[in-house]
Amino acid sequence: MTIEEQNYLHQWIGKAHEDFLVVQQLMLSEIPIKAAIAYHCQQSAEKFLKAFMVFHKLEVPRTHNIEYLLEQCGKIDHAFSFIDPGSLTDYGVEVRYPGDFLEPSLTELETLISVVENIRELVLSKLNI
């Protein structure tokens, strides 16, 4: 990788970590802001997966669809095929706007966080970071 490519990769990883830090901080709050936590879970997972794609010199698609990103990463490494994203994709856009969208429960948030942790660990292990 060139220096520019390495910098770009580290920017993706840094943004993914930043979103995950937001999740961790919001979970510590006396009154967790559930929709924001779910949104940042989705964002963190999305950025970790896109970082994996950047590492492998793939074009980063303009999508928030975690299933699609896992599928693309799974074409490179089958370990991604075993991750169940649950409802993570649903929190990428819909949760940001008012309407019929249900707020996630604390149990669902714990599941989303677990999915992000699995994606993060897998990506970082594959990138040796």
C-alpha positions, -999 to +999 in steps of 0.1 A: +000+000+000+011+035-007+013+061+021-019+077+007-037+044+007-026+037+042-037+071+053-071+066+037-075+032+054-066+047+087-092+074+082-119+048+077-107+029+108-105+061+128-141+071+119-154+036+127-137+037+161-151+072+167-187+060+160-181+031+184-168+054+211-200+074+208-220+041+213-200+033+244-204+068+259-241+070+252-246+036+268-231+050+300-256+077+302-283+076+328-309+079+301-295+062+270-305+078+237-315+046+220-320+058+185-286+075+185-269+045+199-284+023+172-275+048+145-239+049+156-237+011+158-248+009+122-223+036+112-194+020+130-201-014+114-205+002+080-172+020+082-153-010+095-166-031+066-157-003+041-122-001+056-118-038+049-128-031+013-104-002+011-076-024+023-084-048-005-085-020-031-122-023-038-144+006-047-163+017-016-200+016-025-223+044-014-246+023+006-257+019+042-267-018+037-247-039+061-259-072+045-246-060+011-213-049+026-209-082+045-216-100+012-189-081-006-164-086+022-174-123+022-163-126-014-128-118-001-129-137+032-156-162+040-155-153+077-177-124+069-204-147+056-209-160+092-218-127+107-255-121+112-261-084+110-296-087+125-315-054+120-284-032+119-291-019+084-325-006+096-308+019+119-286+036+092-312+060+079-348+053+091-339+059+128-328+094+119-363+106+109-396+108+127-424+084+117-434+049+123-400+036+133-399+019+166-372+028+191-349-002+199-351-018+233-320-021+255-319-058+247-318-050+210-291-024+215-270-050+233-274-073+203-264-045+179-234-036+199-224-073+199-227-074+161-205-043+158-179-058+181-178-089+160-173-069+128-147-047+144-127-077+158-129-095+125-118-065+104-090-055+127-077-091+129-077-094+090-059-060+087-035-069+115-043-036+132 
